[in-house]
Amino acid sequence: MSDRGTQRACARLTAGALEVFAADLLSAIYKRATGALELFAADLLLAIYKRPMTS
């Protein structure tokens, strides 16, 4: 393999690693956001359920 081929291979490898990193980052952000929403919904339902009834 020539030096040019090695440079191209390294560039592709780096680009692929960045794509994987970006996908993992987005996945982590999405999981954290959905987890926070689930927790908020559960807390809201618990608060409504525990609320004393006034009549």
CHARMM-style PDB file with segment names, atoms N, HN, CA, C and O in Angstrom:
ATOM      1  N   MET     1       0.853  -1.170   0.000  1.00  0.00      PROA
ATOM      2  CA  MET     1       0.000   0.000   0.000  1.00  0.00      PROA
ATOM      3  C   MET     1       0.900   1.235   0.000  1.00  0.00      PROA
ATOM      4  O   MET     1       1.894   1.296   0.723  1.00  0.00      PROA
ATOM      5  N   SER     2       0.542   2.189  -0.801  1.00  0.00      PROA
ATOM      6  HN  SER     2      -0.267   2.140  -1.388  1.00  0.00      PROA
ATOM      7  CA  SER     2       1.336   3.416  -0.863  1.00  0.00      PROA
ATOM      8  C   SER     2       1.000   4.313   0.321  1.00  0.00      PROA
ATOM      9  O   SER     2       0.049   4.063   1.062  1.00  0.00      PROA
ATOM     10  N   ASP     3       1.799   5.362   0.482  1.00  0.00      PROA
ATOM     11  HN  ASP     3       2.571   5.565  -0.120  1.00  0.00      PROA
ATOM     12  CA  ASP     3       1.519   6.313   1.561  1.00  0.00      PROA
ATOM     13  C   ASP     3       0.144   6.950   1.382  1.00  0.00      PROA
ATOM     14  O   ASP     3      -0.570   7.204   2.352  1.00  0.00      PROA
ATOM     15  N   ARG     4      -0.208   7.201   0.136  1.00  0.00      PROA
ATOM     16  HN  ARG     4       0.372   6.995  -0.652  1.00  0.00      PROA
ATOM     17  CA  ARG     4      -1.517   7.816  -0.153  1.00  0.00      PROA
ATOM     18  C   ARG     4      -2.652   6.888   0.276  1.00  0.00      PROA
ATOM     19  O   ARG     4      -3.654   7.329   0.839  1.00  0.00      PROA
ATOM     20  N   GLY     5      -2.477   5.607   0.004  1.00  0.00      PROA
ATOM     21  HN  GLY     5      -1.663   5.249  -0.453  1.00  0.00      PROA
ATOM     22  CA  GLY     5      -3.490   4.621   0.403  1.00  0.00      PROA
ATOM     23  C   GLY     5      -3.606   4.530   1.909  1.00  0.00      PROA
ATOM     24  O   GLY     5      -4.706   4.390   2.443  1.00  0.00      PROA
ATOM     25  N   THR     6      -2.486   4.610   2.593  1.00  0.00      PROA
ATOM     26  HN  THR     6      -1.592   4.724   2.159  1.00  0.00      PROA
ATOM     27  CA  THR     6      -2.485   4.574   4.057  1.00  0.00      PROA
ATOM     28  C   THR     6      -3.210   5.790   4.615  1.00  0.00      PROA
ATOM     29  O   THR     6      -3.982   5.678   5.567  1.00  0.00      PROA
ATOM     30  N   GLN     7      -2.959   6.952   4.021  1.00  0.00      PROA
ATOM     31  HN  GLN     7      -2.332   7.043   3.247  1.00  0.00      PROA
ATOM     32  CA  GLN     7      -3.634   8.175   4.469  1.00  0.00      PROA
ATOM     33  C   GLN     7      -5.145   8.065   4.272  1.00  0.00      PROA
ATOM     34  O   GLN     7      -5.922   8.475   5.134  1.00  0.00      PROA
ATOM     35  N   ARG     8      -5.552   7.511   3.132  1.00  0.00      PROA
ATOM     36  HN  ARG     8      -4.921   7.179   2.432  1.00  0.00      PROA
ATOM     37  CA  ARG     8      -6.987   7.355   2.864  1.00  0.00      PROA
ATOM     38  C   ARG     8      -7.616   6.380   3.856  1.00  0.00      PROA
ATOM     39  O   ARG     8      -8.718   6.611   4.354  1.00  0.00      PROA
ATOM     40  N   ALA     9      -6.908   5.294   4.135  1.00  0.00      PROA
ATOM     41  HN  ALA     9      -6.013   5.107   3.731  1.00  0.00      PROA
ATOM     42  CA  ALA     9      -7.423   4.304   5.087  1.00  0.00      PROA
ATOM     43  C   ALA     9      -7.575   4.925   6.473  1.00  0.00      PROA
ATOM     44  O   ALA     9      -8.575   4.691   7.152  1.00  0.00      PROA
ATOM     45  N   CYS    10      -6.600   5.706   6.888  1.00  0.00      PROA
ATOM     46  HN  CYS    10      -5.787   5.896   6.337  1.00  0.00      PROA
ATOM     47  CA  CYS    10      -6.673   6.370   8.200  1.00  0.00      PROA
ATOM     48  C   CYS    10      -7.819   7.375   8.237  1.00  0.00      PROA
ATOM     49  O   CYS    10      -8.522   7.488   9.241  1.00  0.00      PROA
ATOM     50  N   ALA    11      -8.002   8.096   7.149  1.00  0.00      PROA
ATOM     51  HN  ALA    11      -7.431   8.004   6.334  1.00  0.00      PROA
ATOM     52  CA  ALA    11      -9.090   9.078   7.089  1.00  0.00      PROA
ATOM     53  C   ALA    11     -10.439   8.382   7.187  1.00  0.00      PROA
ATOM     54  O   ALA    11     -11.334   8.864   7.881  1.00  0.00      PROA
ATOM     55  N   ARG    12     -10.597   7.247   6.494  1.00  0.00      PROA
ATOM     56  HN  ARG    12      -9.870   6.855   5.929  1.00  0.00      PROA
ATOM     57  CA  ARG    12     -11.860   6.502   6.559  1.00  0.00      PROA
ATOM     58  C   ARG    12     -12.092   5.945   7.956  1.00  0.00      PROA
ATOM     59  O   ARG    12     -13.209   5.988   8.472  1.00  0.00      PROA
ATOM     60  N   LEU    13     -11.043   5.425   8.559  1.00  0.00      PROA
ATOM     61  HN  LEU    13     -10.136   5.390   8.139  1.00  0.00      PROA
ATOM     62  CA  LEU    13     -11.156   4.868   9.904  1.00  0.00      PROA
ATOM     63  C   LEU    13     -11.570   5.953  10.900  1.00  0.00      PROA
ATOM     64  O   LEU    13     -12.440   5.735  11.744  1.00  0.00      PROA
ATOM     65  N   THR    14     -10.945   7.106  10.792  1.00  0.00      PROA
ATOM     66  HN  THR    14     -10.239   7.283  10.106  1.00  0.00      PROA
ATOM     67  CA  THR    14     -11.277   8.226  11.677  1.00  0.00      PROA
ATOM     68  C   THR    14     -12.717   8.675  11.462  1.00  0.00      PROA
ATOM     69  O   THR    14     -13.443   8.905  12.428  1.00  0.00      PROA
ATOM     70  N   ALA    15     -13.134   8.802  10.212  1.00  0.00      PROA
ATOM     71  HN  ALA    15     -12.543   8.615   9.427  1.00  0.00      PROA
ATOM     72  CA  ALA    15     -14.502   9.224   9.913  1.00  0.00      PROA
ATOM     73  C   ALA    15     -15.501   8.212  10.459  1.00  0.00      PROA
ATOM     74  O   ALA    15     -16.540   8.592  10.999  1.00  0.00      PROA
ATOM     75  N   GLY    16     -15.196   6.940  10.323  1.00  0.00      PROA
ATOM     76  HN  GLY    16     -14.352   6.630   9.885  1.00  0.00      PROA
ATOM     77  CA  GLY    16     -16.080   5.899  10.852  1.00  0.00      PROA
ATOM     78  C   GLY    16     -16.175   5.959  12.360  1.00  0.00      PROA
ATOM     79  O   GLY    16     -17.257   5.794  12.925  1.00  0.00      PROA
ATOM     80  N   ALA    17     -15.053   6.193  13.018  1.00  0.00      PROA
ATOM     81  HN  ALA    17     -14.174   6.327  12.560  1.00  0.00      PROA
ATOM     82  CA  ALA    17     -15.051   6.291  14.479  1.00  0.00      PROA
ATOM     83  C   ALA    17     -15.869   7.494  14.937  1.00  0.00      PROA
ATOM     84  O   ALA    17     -16.579   7.417  15.940  1.00  0.00      PROA
ATOM     85  N   LEU    18     -15.775   8.600  14.212  1.00  0.00      PROA
ATOM     86  HN  LEU    18     -15.198   8.663  13.398  1.00  0.00      PROA
ATOM     87  CA  LEU    18     -16.557   9.786  14.568  1.00  0.00      PROA
ATOM     88  C   LEU    18     -18.046   9.535  14.385  1.00  0.00      PROA
ATOM     89  O   LEU    18     -18.856  10.004  15.184  1.00  0.00      PROA
ATOM     90  N   GLU    19     -18.417   8.794  13.332  1.00  0.00      PROA
ATOM     91  HN  GLU    19     -17.759   8.413  12.683  1.00  0.00      PROA
ATOM     92  CA  GLU    19     -19.826   8.473  13.117  1.00  0.00      PROA
ATOM     93  C   GLU    19     -20.362   7.630  14.264  1.00  0.00      PROA
ATOM     94  O   GLU    19     -21.461   7.878  14.761  1.00  0.00      PROA
ATOM     95  N   VAL    20     -19.596   6.641  14.683  1.00  0.00      PROA
ATOM     96  HN  VAL    20     -18.704   6.439  14.280  1.00  0.00      PROA
ATOM     97  CA  VAL    20     -20.015   5.781  15.790  1.00  0.00      PROA
ATOM     98  C   VAL    20     -20.129   6.596  17.069  1.00  0.00      PROA
ATOM     99  O   VAL    20     -21.091   6.435  17.819  1.00  0.00      PROA
ATOM    100  N   PHE    21     -19.160   7.470  17.326  1.00  0.00      PROA
ATOM    101  HN  PHE    21     -18.379   7.601  16.716  1.00  0.00      PROA
ATOM    102  CA  PHE    21     -19.194   8.319  18.521  1.00  0.00      PROA
ATOM    103  C   PHE    21     -20.424   9.216  18.507  1.00  0.00      PROA
ATOM    104  O   PHE    21     -21.104   9.353  19.524  1.00  0.00      PROA
ATOM    105  N   ALA    22     -20.713   9.826  17.365  1.00  0.00      PROA
ATOM    106  HN  ALA    22     -20.161   9.715  16.539  1.00  0.00      PROA
ATOM    107  CA  ALA    22     -21.873  10.717  17.260  1.00  0.00      PROA
ATOM    108  C   ALA    22     -23.163   9.938  17.485  1.00  0.00      PROA
ATOM    109  O   ALA    22     -24.065  10.424  18.167  1.00  0.00      PROA
ATOM    110  N   ALA    23     -23.263   8.739  16.922  1.00  0.00      PROA
ATOM    111  HN  ALA    23     -22.530   8.344  16.368  1.00  0.00      PROA
ATOM    112  CA  ALA    23     -24.462   7.921  17.102  1.00  0.00      PROA
ATOM    113  C   ALA    23     -24.619   7.518  18.565  1.00  0.00      PROA
ATOM    114  O   ALA    23     -25.727   7.557  19.100  1.00  0.00      PROA
ATOM    115  N   ASP    24     -23.522   7.132  19.217  1.00  0.00      PROA
ATOM    116  HN  ASP    24     -22.622   7.100  18.783  1.00  0.00      PROA
ATOM    117  CA  ASP    24     -23.585   6.756  20.632  1.00  0.00      PROA
ATOM    118  C   ASP    24     -23.980   7.949  21.496  1.00  0.00      PROA
ATOM    119  O   ASP    24     -24.740   7.801  22.453  1.00  0.00      PROA
ATOM    120  N   LEU    25     -23.471   9.120  21.163  1.00  0.00      PROA
ATOM    121  HN  LEU    25     -22.854   9.240  20.385  1.00  0.00      PROA
ATOM    122  CA  LEU    25     -23.801  10.326  21.916  1.00  0.00      PROA
ATOM    123  C   LEU    25     -25.286  10.644  21.792  1.00  0.00      PROA
ATOM    124  O   LEU    25     -25.945  10.944  22.787  1.00  0.00      PROA
ATOM    125  N   LEU    26     -25.814  10.578  20.565  1.00  0.00      PROA
ATOM    126  HN  LEU    26     -25.279  10.334  19.757  1.00  0.00      PROA
ATOM    127  CA  LEU    26     -27.236  10.845  20.366  1.00  0.00      PROA
ATOM    128  C   LEU    26     -28.089   9.812  21.088  1.00  0.00      PROA
ATOM    129  O   LEU    26     -29.127  10.145  21.659  1.00  0.00      PROA
ATOM    130  N   SER    27     -27.655   8.571  21.060  1.00  0.00      PROA
ATOM    131  HN  SER    27     -26.812   8.300  20.596  1.00  0.00      PROA
ATOM    132  CA  SER    27     -28.383   7.510  21.757  1.00  0.00      PROA
ATOM    133  C   SER    27     -28.407   7.771  23.257  1.00  0.00      PROA
ATOM    134  O   SER    27     -29.440   7.598  23.904  1.00  0.00      PROA
ATOM    135  N   ALA    28     -27.280   8.182  23.806  1.00  0.00      PROA
ATOM    136  HN  ALA    28     -26.441   8.322  23.280  1.00  0.00      PROA
ATOM    137  CA  ALA    28     -27.202   8.467  25.240  1.00  0.00      PROA
ATOM    138  C   ALA    28     -28.097   9.647  25.609  1.00  0.00      PROA
ATOM    139  O   ALA    28     -28.779   9.612  26.633  1.00  0.00      PROA
ATOM    140  N   ILE    29     -28.098  10.683  24.787  1.00  0.00      PROA
ATOM    141  HN  ILE    29     -27.543  10.712  23.955  1.00  0.00      PROA
ATOM    142  CA  ILE    29     -28.949  11.850  25.042  1.00  0.00      PROA
ATOM    143  C   ILE    29     -30.419  11.446  24.980  1.00  0.00      PROA
ATOM    144  O   ILE    29     -31.215  11.846  25.829  1.00  0.00      PROA
ATOM    145  N   TYR    30     -30.773  10.655  23.975  1.00  0.00      PROA
ATOM    146  HN  TYR    30     -30.127  10.330  23.285  1.00  0.00      PROA
ATOM    147  CA  TYR    30     -32.162  10.220  23.820  1.00  0.00      PROA
ATOM    148  C   TYR    30     -32.605   9.372  25.011  1.00  0.00      PROA
ATOM    149  O   TYR    30     -33.698   9.560  25.545  1.00  0.00      PROA
ATOM    150  N   LYS    31     -31.744   8.433  25.424  1.00  0.00      PROA
ATOM    151  HN  LYS    31     -30.856   8.280  24.990  1.00  0.00      PROA
ATOM    152  CA  LYS    31     -32.090   7.571  26.558  1.00  0.00      PROA
ATOM    153  C   LYS    31     -32.251   8.392  27.829  1.00  0.00      PROA
ATOM    154  O   LYS    31     -33.159   8.142  28.621  1.00  0.00      PROA
ATOM    155  N   ARG    32     -31.385   9.358  28.025  1.00  0.00      PROA
ATOM    156  HN  ARG    32     -30.647   9.562  27.382  1.00  0.00      PROA
ATOM    157  CA  ARG    32     -31.472  10.199  29.227  1.00  0.00      PROA
ATOM    158  C   ARG    32     -32.755  11.031  29.198  1.00  0.00      PROA
ATOM    159  O   ARG    32     -33.432  11.166  30.217  1.00  0.00      PROA
ATOM    160  N   ALA    33     -33.088  11.585  28.037  1.00  0.00      PROA
ATOM    161  HN  ALA    33     -32.538  11.476  27.209  1.00  0.00      PROA
ATOM    162  CA  ALA    33     -34.300  12.404  27.922  1.00  0.00      PROA
ATOM    163  C   ALA    33     -35.549  11.563  28.136  1.00  0.00      PROA
ATOM    164  O   ALA    33     -36.452  11.982  28.859  1.00  0.00      PROA
ATOM    165  N   THR    34     -35.620  10.391  27.525  1.00  0.00      PROA
ATOM    166  HN  THR    34     -34.887  10.050  26.937  1.00  0.00      PROA
ATOM    167  CA  THR    34     -36.808   9.557  27.703  1.00  0.00      PROA
ATOM    168  C   THR    34     -36.894   9.042  29.127  1.00  0.00      PROA
ATOM    169  O   THR    34     -37.990   8.914  29.674  1.00  0.00      PROA
ATOM    170  N   GLY    35     -35.765   8.747  29.731  1.00  0.00      PROA
ATOM    171  HN  GLY    35     -34.875   8.851  29.287  1.00  0.00      PROA
ATOM    172  CA  GLY    35     -35.767   8.314  31.130  1.00  0.00      PROA
ATOM    173  C   GLY    35     -36.281   9.408  32.045  1.00  0.00      PROA
ATOM    174  O   GLY    35     -37.033   9.136  32.981  1.00  0.00      PROA
ATOM    175  N   ALA    36     -35.883  10.638  31.782  1.00  0.00      PROA
ATOM    176  HN  ALA    36     -35.272  10.859  31.022  1.00  0.00      PROA
ATOM    177  CA  ALA    36     -36.346  11.767  32.588  1.00  0.00      PROA
ATOM    178  C   ALA    36     -37.847  11.968  32.414  1.00  0.00      PROA
ATOM    179  O   ALA    36     -38.547  12.280  33.377  1.00  0.00      PROA
ATOM    180  N   LEU    37     -38.342  11.793  31.193  1.00  0.00      PROA
ATOM    181  HN  LEU    37     -37.773  11.540  30.411  1.00  0.00      PROA
ATOM    182  CA  LEU    37     -39.779  11.934  30.963  1.00  0.00      PROA
ATOM    183  C   LEU    37     -40.561  10.837  31.668  1.00  0.00      PROA
ATOM    184  O   LEU    37     -41.620  11.096  32.240  1.00  0.00      PROA
ATOM    185  N   GLU    38     -40.042   9.603  31.631  1.00  0.00      PROA
ATOM    186  HN  GLU    38     -39.181   9.393  31.167  1.00  0.00      PROA
ATOM    187  CA  GLU    38     -40.709   8.503  32.322  1.00  0.00      PROA
ATOM    188  C   GLU    38     -40.761   8.772  33.822  1.00  0.00      PROA
ATOM    189  O   GLU    38     -41.787   8.552  34.466  1.00  0.00      PROA
ATOM    190  N   LEU    39     -39.659   9.246  34.366  1.00  0.00      PROA
ATOM    191  HN  LEU    39     -38.826   9.425  33.843  1.00  0.00      PROA
ATOM    192  CA  LEU    39     -39.598   9.545  35.794  1.00  0.00      PROA
ATOM    193  C   LEU    39     -40.571  10.664  36.154  1.00  0.00      PROA
ATOM    194  O   LEU    39     -41.259  10.586  37.171  1.00  0.00      PROA
ATOM    195  N   PHE    40     -40.630  11.698  35.329  1.00  0.00      PROA
ATOM    196  HN  PHE    40     -40.070  11.761  34.502  1.00  0.00      PROA
ATOM    197  CA  PHE    40     -41.549  12.809  35.567  1.00  0.00      PROA
ATOM    198  C   PHE    40     -42.993  12.324  35.530  1.00  0.00      PROA
ATOM    199  O   PHE    40     -43.791  12.692  36.392  1.00  0.00      PROA
ATOM    200  N   ALA    41     -43.340  11.497  34.535  1.00  0.00      PROA
ATOM    201  HN  ALA    41     -42.692  11.197  33.835  1.00  0.00      PROA
ATOM    202  CA  ALA    41     -44.706  10.989  34.421  1.00  0.00      PROA
ATOM    203  C   ALA    41     -45.058  10.126  35.630  1.00  0.00      PROA
ATOM    204  O   ALA    41     -46.167  10.226  36.155  1.00  0.00      PROA
ATOM    205  N   ALA    42     -44.138   9.286  36.075  1.00  0.00      PROA
ATOM    206  HN  ALA    42     -43.237   9.205  35.648  1.00  0.00      PROA
ATOM    207  CA  ALA    42     -44.385   8.432  37.233  1.00  0.00      PROA
ATOM    208  C   ALA    42     -44.565   9.278  38.491  1.00  0.00      PROA
ATOM    209  O   ALA    42     -45.463   9.009  39.289  1.00  0.00      PROA
ATOM    210  N   ASP    43     -43.729  10.290  38.677  1.00  0.00      PROA
ATOM    211  HN  ASP    43     -43.000  10.508  38.029  1.00  0.00      PROA
ATOM    212  CA  ASP    43     -43.851  11.169  39.843  1.00  0.00      PROA
ATOM    213  C   ASP    43     -45.172  11.939  39.814  1.00  0.00      PROA
ATOM    214  O   ASP    43     -45.805  12.131  40.853  1.00  0.00      PROA
ATOM    215  N   LEU    44     -45.578  12.371  38.644  1.00  0.00      PROA
ATOM    216  HN  LEU    44     -45.064  12.215  37.800  1.00  0.00      PROA
ATOM    217  CA  LEU    44     -46.827  13.111  38.513  1.00  0.00      PROA
ATOM    218  C   LEU    44     -48.006  12.223  38.878  1.00  0.00      PROA
ATOM    219  O   LEU    44     -48.894  12.650  39.615  1.00  0.00      PROA
ATOM    220  N   LEU    45     -48.028  10.991  38.372  1.00  0.00      PROA
ATOM    221  HN  LEU    45     -47.306  10.644  37.774  1.00  0.00      PROA
ATOM    222  CA  LEU    45     -49.110  10.066  38.702  1.00  0.00      PROA
ATOM    223  C   LEU    45     -49.125   9.749  40.188  1.00  0.00      PROA
ATOM    224  O   LEU    45     -50.196   9.658  40.788  1.00  0.00      PROA
ATOM    225  N   LEU    46     -47.963   9.581  40.785  1.00  0.00      PROA
ATOM    226  HN  LEU    46     -47.093   9.655  40.298  1.00  0.00      PROA
ATOM    227  CA  LEU    46     -47.876   9.305  42.216  1.00  0.00      PROA
ATOM    228  C   LEU    46     -48.407  10.494  43.020  1.00  0.00      PROA
ATOM    229  O   LEU    46     -49.125  10.310  44.003  1.00  0.00      PROA
ATOM    230  N   ALA    47     -48.059  11.696  42.608  1.00  0.00      PROA
ATOM    231  HN  ALA    47     -47.476  11.846  41.809  1.00  0.00      PROA
ATOM    232  CA  ALA    47     -48.529  12.896  43.303  1.00  0.00      PROA
ATOM    233  C   ALA    47     -50.044  13.027  43.188  1.00  0.00      PROA
ATOM    234  O   ALA    47     -50.706  13.403  44.155  1.00  0.00      PROA
ATOM    235  N   ILE    48     -50.592  12.722  42.027  1.00  0.00      PROA
ATOM    236  HN  ILE    48     -50.054  12.417  41.242  1.00  0.00      PROA
ATOM    237  CA  ILE    48     -52.043  12.794  41.840  1.00  0.00      PROA
ATOM    238  C   ILE    48     -52.729  11.736  42.698  1.00  0.00      PROA
ATOM    239  O   ILE    48     -53.757  12.002  43.320  1.00  0.00      PROA
ATOM    240  N   TYR    49     -52.158  10.543  42.728  1.00  0.00      PROA
ATOM    241  HN  TYR    49     -51.323  10.326  42.223  1.00  0.00      PROA
ATOM    242  CA  TYR    49     -52.747   9.442  43.491  1.00  0.00      PROA
ATOM    243  C   TYR    49     -52.728   9.736  44.989  1.00  0.00      PROA
ATOM    244  O   TYR    49     -53.679   9.405  45.697  1.00  0.00      PROA
ATOM    245  N   LYS    50     -51.654  10.355  45.474  1.00  0.00      PROA
ATOM    246  HN  LYS    50     -50.881  10.624  44.899  1.00  0.00      PROA
ATOM    247  CA  LYS    50     -51.511  10.633  46.904  1.00  0.00      PROA
ATOM    248  C   LYS    50     -52.279  11.875  47.349  1.00  0.00      PROA
ATOM    249  O   LYS    50     -52.461  12.090  48.548  1.00  0.00      PROA
ATOM    250  N   ARG    51     -52.723  12.677  46.419  1.00  0.00      PROA
ATOM    251  HN  ARG    51     -52.576  12.502  45.445  1.00  0.00      PROA
ATOM    252  CA  ARG    51     -53.388  13.940  46.754  1.00  0.00      PROA
ATOM    253  C   ARG    51     -54.663  13.659  47.555  1.00  0.00      PROA
ATOM    254  O   ARG    51     -55.470  12.819  47.156  1.00  0.00      PROA
ATOM    255  N   PRO    52     -54.846  14.345  48.662  1.00  0.00      PROA
ATOM    256  CA  PRO    52     -56.052  14.113  49.469  1.00  0.00      PROA
ATOM    257  C   PRO    52     -57.299  14.615  48.747  1.00  0.00      PROA
ATOM    258  O   PRO    52     -57.288  15.664  48.103  1.00  0.00      PROA
ATOM    259  N   MET    53     -58.348  13.857  48.868  1.00  0.00      PROA
ATOM    260  HN  MET    53     -58.357  13.005  49.391  1.00  0.00      PROA
ATOM    261  CA  MET    53     -59.616  14.234  48.232  1.00  0.00      PROA
ATOM    262  C   MET    53     -60.327  15.216  49.160  1.00  0.00      PROA
ATOM    263  O   MET    53     -60.435  14.967  50.361  1.00  0.00      PROA
ATOM    264  N   THR    54     -60.798  16.300  48.626  1.00  0.00      PROA
ATOM    265  HN  THR    54     -60.709  16.502  47.650  1.00  0.00      PROA
ATOM    266  CA  THR    54     -61.555  17.267  49.419  1.00  0.00      PROA
ATOM    267  C   THR    54     -62.968  17.323  48.877  1.00  0.00      PROA
ATOM    268  O   THR    54     -63.182  17.460  47.673  1.00  0.00      PROA
ATOM    269  N   SER    55     -63.912  17.218  49.763  1.00  0.00      PROA
ATOM    270  HN  SER    55     -63.738  17.107  50.741  1.00  0.00      PROA
ATOM    271  CA  SER    55     -65.301  17.327  49.307  1.00  0.00      PROA
ATOM    272  C   SER    55     -66.153  18.068  50.294  1.00  0.00      PROA
ATOM    273  OT1 SER    55     -67.349  18.248  50.064  1.00  0.00      PROA
TER     274      SER     55
END
